[in-house]
Structures are given as structure tokens and as C-alpha cells.
């Protein structure tokens, strides 16, 4: 019986990414929130409708992990930013200079208006996805 409990515990520990996890790295500080949006179509990506998932989590310097409980697999586009002033907006300054850290899926760094097709990634069951914020 103890062996069965031990095996169950090991399986539970190894299954920490069962629904998917997005690891946000290079978080500058513990101020504000990490604001993550996941899109499954171009219309939503360009703001004409809501993302399929939007999660806000308290920022943790270095690494902020965001577990996904309602999304398992599929092709999606992800945008995340460090909302340091807690206004729920990605703030940009003069000539659209980014004032907050951000990242797109697929390690995409736009030179102008972001392109949806460049950001598409495949979410896979049990495989964490890493996004590195750029400030």
C-alpha cells in the first residue's frame, strides 16, 4: 500500500504541467502584475474581440509562472506584458517606445505593428512554454 501511495505522489509531482504552464522570464521587479492574453484568431489579436484567455498574476522578479487550467493544446498567439503601474494597459511613450516589459509568443519582436501569423505557437500538453520579457 505504501508503494502505491509513493508512486501516486511521484506521478502527481511529475504532472505539474498537465494543463500547460507559461513561464515568464526576465521579470524586472515585483511591482504590479504580469498580464497575459492568449488568442486563437487574428480578429481578437488585433483587438476586435476578446482573447480566449486573459490572466493577471502578481509579478515575481525573475520568473513568474502562469498555469493554464482551461486551455490544453492547440495553435495560439500569446502576448504578455509587465503592468507595473497596474492600469491594465500596455504603456508606450514617445514614438511608441515601450515603457513596460513585453513578449510575444514564438520569440517574435515586432519592428512596427505586430503580425499575428508571426506569433503563432503550438501549445502542447505537459510542455511548459517560456516567454522572455523585453524592457
Number of C-alpha atoms within 10 A of each C-alpha: 6 7 8 9 10 11 12 12 12 11 11 11 10 11 12 14 19 17 19 23 23 19 16 26 18 18 22 18 14 15 16 18 22 26 22 23 18 20 23 17 17 15 13 15 22 15 9 9 12 14 20 15 14 14 14 17 15 15 22 19 14 14 18 19 17 18 17 16 11 10 16 16 14 13 13 19 24 23 19 23 25 33 25 23 13 13 10 15 13 18 17 11 9 7 6 9 10 14 15 19 20 24 24 25 22 17 15 16 15 12 7 7 7 14 15 21 12 15 22 21 17 13 20 18 15 16 16 19 19 17 21 19 21 17 15
